[in-house]
Amino acid sequence: MEWKYYIVHTWKKPSDRHVWEDVYLMPIKGWKQGEKKVSVWLTVDALGKPPPEEELDELKEYQEDLEKLGKREYVIDRKTCDMLVRTVDFNMEELLNYAKTFIEEIFNDHEIVLVEGTFDDFRGTNENIIFLEELFNTIVQAERKRLLKELVNILAQAVRNRMQESSDENKSSKGRSQRRRRKEKE
């Protein structure tokens, strides 16, 4: 089956190495829950390098992750759609292979073709993207307010400048008039 995917973060190059990533997935034909289109929000986490012994919290978490993996190369939490993989980090190709493994195991699809989607393809389809949309809208509104305030300040300054120029012209005009009157009296 053909699946659309969208990777939340921007990768400079596909060869870049990352230790975690979020991937949105849905069949090209889409899924619906009632009238609403839905998608899966998969988080892939690399086991990573063992932390230094002095980093006790990180070391404890690393040990817990090792226990979760046991002898397996990956483990999937079906409730949260989190996938822990036994690797230090991964590149784009490896990430997409993990996404395929996830689809194969969870949806029993063995004929997977991944097609890159866009943010708009997934808009409103899962909890994470809805949060990102709300965050984006909040930022856009704040930026609009900031720009509007800046525009008002610029316009106010332009009005003050124009009033000052007018005042200066009036003073200059009065000065010329007074000089003319003095010359006429002489």
C-alpha positions as CSV (number, residue, x, y, z in Angstrom):
1,M,0.0,0.0,0.0
2,E,1.1,3.6,-0.6
3,W,1.7,5.6,2.5
4,K,2.2,9.3,2.8
5,Y,4.8,10.5,5.3
6,Y,5.8,13.9,6.6
7,I,8.9,14.6,8.7
8,V,8.3,17.4,11.1
9,H,11.8,18.8,11.4
10,T,13.8,20.2,8.5
11,W,16.9,18.1,7.7
12,K,19.7,20.0,6.0
13,K,20.9,16.9,4.2
14,P,19.5,13.3,4.1
15,S,22.9,12.1,5.3
16,D,22.6,14.1,8.5
17,R,22.5,12.0,11.7
18,H,19.8,12.4,14.3
19,V,18.9,10.7,17.6
20,W,15.2,11.2,17.4
21,E,12.5,12.3,14.9
22,D,8.8,12.6,14.5
23,V,7.1,11.2,11.4
24,Y,3.5,11.5,10.4
25,L,2.1,8.5,8.5
26,M,-1.2,7.7,6.7
27,P,-2.3,5.7,3.7
28,I,-2.5,7.8,0.5
29,K,-6.2,7.0,0.4
30,G,-6.5,8.4,3.9
31,W,-8.1,7.2,7.1
32,K,-11.2,8.7,8.5
33,Q,-12.6,8.7,12.0
34,G,-16.1,9.8,11.4
35,E,-15.7,12.8,9.1
36,K,-12.2,13.6,10.3
37,K,-9.1,12.5,8.5
38,V,-6.5,11.0,10.9
39,S,-2.8,10.0,10.8
40,V,-0.3,8.3,13.0
41,W,2.3,10.3,14.8
42,L,5.4,8.1,15.1
43,T,8.4,9.1,17.2
44,V,11.6,7.2,16.5
45,D,14.3,7.3,19.2
46,A,17.8,6.0,18.9
47,L,19.3,4.3,21.9
48,G,22.3,6.6,21.5
49,K,25.7,6.3,23.1
50,P,26.1,5.3,26.7
51,P,26.2,8.5,28.8
52,P,29.1,9.2,31.2
53,E,28.9,7.5,34.6
54,E,28.5,10.9,36.4
55,E,25.3,11.6,34.5
56,L,23.2,9.4,36.8
57,D,19.7,10.3,35.4
58,E,20.8,9.8,31.8
59,L,22.6,6.6,32.7
60,K,19.5,5.2,34.5
61,E,17.3,6.1,31.4
62,Y,19.9,4.4,29.1
63,Q,19.8,1.3,31.2
64,E,16.0,1.2,31.2
65,D,16.0,1.6,27.4
66,L,18.5,-1.3,27.1
67,E,16.2,-3.4,29.2
68,K,13.2,-2.5,27.0
69,L,15.2,-3.6,23.9
70,G,16.5,-6.9,25.4
71,K,18.1,-8.6,22.5
72,R,15.8,-7.0,19.9
73,E,16.9,-4.3,17.4
74,Y,13.8,-2.2,18.1
75,V,10.7,-2.1,20.3
76,I,7.4,-0.4,19.5
77,D,5.0,1.0,22.1
78,R,1.7,0.5,20.4
79,K,-0.2,3.0,22.7
80,T,2.2,5.9,22.1
81,C,3.5,5.0,18.7
82,D,7.1,5.4,20.0
83,M,9.8,3.3,18.5
84,L,13.1,2.7,20.2
85,V,15.9,1.5,18.0
86,R,19.2,0.0,18.9
87,T,21.5,2.5,17.1
88,V,23.6,5.5,18.1
89,D,21.8,7.7,15.5
90,F,20.2,7.5,12.1
91,N,20.1,9.2,8.7
92,M,17.0,9.9,6.6
93,E,17.1,6.6,4.7
94,E,17.4,4.7,8.0
95,L,14.5,6.7,9.5
96,L,12.2,5.9,6.6
97,N,13.2,2.2,6.9
98,Y,12.2,2.4,10.6
99,A,8.8,3.9,9.5
100,K,8.3,1.0,7.1
101,T,9.1,-1.5,9.8
102,F,6.6,0.3,12.1
103,I,3.9,0.1,9.3
104,E,4.7,-3.6,8.6
105,E,4.5,-4.6,12.3
106,I,1.5,-2.5,13.3
107,F,-0.6,-2.6,10.1
108,N,0.6,-5.9,8.7
109,D,1.4,-4.2,5.4
110,H,4.3,-5.9,3.5
111,E,4.0,-3.9,0.3
112,I,4.9,-0.4,1.6
113,V,5.6,2.5,-0.7
114,L,6.4,5.8,1.1
115,V,5.5,9.0,-0.7
116,E,6.6,12.3,0.8
117,G,3.7,14.5,1.9
118,T,3.4,18.1,3.1
119,F,2.3,19.8,6.3
120,D,-1.0,20.6,4.6
121,D,-1.6,17.0,3.8
122,F,-1.5,16.2,7.5
123,R,-3.2,19.4,8.8
124,G,-5.6,18.5,11.7
125,T,-5.0,14.8,11.5
126,N,-3.2,14.1,14.8
127,E,-2.7,15.6,18.2
128,N,0.8,16.8,17.5
129,I,0.2,18.6,14.3
130,I,-2.9,20.2,15.8
131,F,-0.7,21.6,18.6
132,L,1.9,22.8,16.0
133,E,-0.9,24.5,14.0
134,E,-2.1,26.3,17.1
135,L,1.5,27.3,18.0
136,F,2.1,28.5,14.5
137,N,-1.2,30.5,14.5
138,T,-0.2,32.0,17.9
139,I,3.2,33.1,16.6
140,V,1.6,34.5,13.4
141,Q,-0.9,36.5,15.4
142,A,1.8,37.8,17.8
143,E,3.9,38.8,14.8
144,R,1.0,40.5,13.1
145,K,0.4,42.5,16.4
146,R,4.1,43.4,16.6
147,L,4.1,44.5,13.0
148,L,0.9,46.5,13.4
149,K,2.3,48.2,16.5
150,E,5.5,48.9,14.5
151,L,3.5,50.3,11.6
152,V,1.5,52.6,14.0
153,N,4.7,53.9,15.5
154,I,6.2,54.5,12.0
155,L,3.0,56.4,11.0
156,A,2.9,58.4,14.2
157,Q,6.5,59.4,13.7
158,A,5.8,60.4,10.1
159,V,2.9,62.5,11.3
160,R,5.1,64.2,14.0
161,N,7.8,64.8,11.4
162,R,5.3,66.3,9.0
163,M,3.9,68.5,11.7
164,Q,7.4,69.6,12.6
165,E,8.2,70.4,9.0
166,S,4.9,72.4,8.8
167,S,5.7,74.3,11.9
168,D,9.3,75.0,10.6
169,E,7.8,76.2,7.3
170,N,5.4,78.5,9.2
171,K,8.2,79.9,11.3
172,S,10.3,80.4,8.2
173,S,7.3,82.0,6.4
174,K,6.7,84.3,9.4
175,G,10.4,85.2,9.4
176,R,10.3,86.1,5.7
177,S,7.1,88.2,6.2
178,Q,8.6,90.1,9.1
179,R,11.8,90.8,7.0
180,R,9.7,92.0,4.1
181,R,7.7,94.4,6.4
182,R,10.9,95.8,7.9
183,K,12.3,96.4,4.4
184,E,9.1,98.1,3.4
185,K,9.3,100.4,6.4
186,E,12.8,101.4,5.6
